[in-house]
Structures are given as structure tokens and as C-alpha cells.
């Protein structure tokens, strides 16, 4: 499986053509499942909810009350760091990156809550994978809906 594909962009000037690298996971469902749903879910959770949340656990007795919910400072911090990690998408998405960062912060809060509640990374990894699945399935199903297959 190739990590990069080449996209040919034709300049309005006759005969001028430029090659632009494009991510190889755009067109491959297998790559999306392996890289985004599985690999990213596991390793991002190991870093943010495993390493970072454990490292920040001493201030866990400090909590923030938001309505009926109570969040510990480490859960909130790991969610914000997780969301901030997505700033690397800025060159590709521009200001739309902010739209991606908000649900990522919500994901981080939910995954952090269950990591803190269960003392296990498994619920956080599963929640992360379900968020990623929910983010990619609509783009896969949408073309079928527009073509009348479903």
C-alpha cells in the first residue's frame, strides 16, 4: 500500500502540469480502518489517556463542576491536549480544523471520564474508535444515498 498518491493539477497555461502529493488513505477503506479506526484510536489513547492522564493524576482531587457533571483537572487537561493535537490538520483544512477540534475535545472528555472511572484504557479506545467510525461512515454512505443504492 502506497503512502502517497500523485494528483495531477493542470495549470490554465497550455501544457503546464504540476504534481501534488495527496494522502493515500483517502480512497482506501482498508487503510482508513487500519490507520484511523484502529491504530490512531489505540496510540492516541495510550498517549493522552494512558500516559498524560496518569502523569497528571496528582491533581485529580481538584474538580470542576459543570451542571450535574464533575470533571477532574487531569481529564479536562488531557481532553484539551488531545484536541490541540489536531492543529496539525490546519495546513490541510484551514479554519475548518476548529470544527474538528470541538468534537475531539468532547471525545477527550468522554474517553477521559471512562478512563478515570474504570482505570482501564479499553473503554477510552473503544469510544475513540466509535467516534472515528461515526466520522468516516457518513462520507462512505453519502455517495450511495445520492445514487439511490440505499
N, C-alpha and C positions, 0 to 999 in steps of 0.2 A: 504494500500500500504506500503510495507516494505522499509525502507530507505537503508538497506544493504542486499546484497545477498552474499552468500558464494561461492567462486570459489575454487575447489579442484585442487591443483597442486601436481602432483606426482613426487617425487624425483627419480633420477636414481637408488638409493639404493632400493632393493626389499622391498615392504611393507611400506615404509616411505611415509607419506602424510601430507601436510600442508594446513590449511585453510587460505585463503587470502580474506579480505573484498573487495568487489567491489561495486561501486556506483550503486544504484538501478535504476537510470534514464537511464542507457544505453539501456535497452531493452524495455522501456515503452514509446510509443509515447504520451500517455496522460500525463505522468509525465513531459516529455520534454516540451509539450505545456504549461502546468500549471506553472512549475517551471522556465523554461528558457525563453520561449516566453512572458509570462505574468508577473509572479512575479518578475523576475530579471529585466525586462525592466522597470517596474514601480518603484521598490525600488532603483535600481541603478541610475535611472534618478532623483528621488527625492533627493538622496544624492548628486550626482555630479553636476547636472544642477540646481536643486532647492536650496538646502542648500549651497553648496560650491560656486556656481556661484553667488548667491545672496550675500553671505558673502564677496566675492572678488569684488563686483561691484564698490566700490570706485575708484579703478584704471582703470575703464573701459574707461576713456578718453585716456589712453595710448594704442596705437595701433601698430601693426606690419603689415607692408605691404609685401605681398608675391605675386608678379605679379599683377594681377587685383584684388586679394582678400585682404581684410583688416580684421585682427583678433584682437580682444581686448585681453589684458593680462588675464582677468578672463576666457575667452573662452579657450585660449591656456592652461592655468594652469589646468582648470577642465578636459580638454582632456588628459593631461599628467597624472593627478592623476587617472583618470578612467583607463587609460592604465596600470599604475603601480599597480592598484588593482589586476590585473590578474597574478601578480608574484606568487600568491598562487597556481597557476597551475604547478609551477616548479617541485615539487616532482612527479607529475603525468606525465608531458610532457617533462621535462628536457629542453634542449636548444630550442626545438620546441615552447616553451612558447613565445619566442621572435617573432616568426612568427604570433602568435595570438595577441600579443600586438600591432603590427603595424596597422592592420585593426581596432583594438579597438581605437587607437588614432585618426584615420581618422573618425570613428564613433563619437568619442567625439567632434571633431572639427565641424562636420556637425550638430550634435544634439545641441551643444552649440551655433552655429550660429543661428539656428532657434529658440532656447530658447531666445536668446538675441533679435532677430528680432521681435518675436511675443509676448514676455513677457508671454508665456504660456509653461507649461511642456508637453502638449498634443503632439505637433509635435515631441519633443525630444523622448517621449515614443514610438510613432509610428515608428520613424526612427530606434530606438534601436530594437524594435520588428522585423522590416523588416530585419535588419542586422542579427539578431539571426535566423530568418526563413531561410534566404539565406545561413546561415552557417550549418544548420541541414538538410535541404531538400535534398541536393546532396547525403548525406550518406544514406538517406532513399530510394532515387530513384535509386542509383547506382546498388544495387543488382538486381532490376527488369530489368534494362537495360542489365546487363550481362546474365540474364536468358532468355532474349528475350520476356518479357511480354509487353514491350512498343515498 
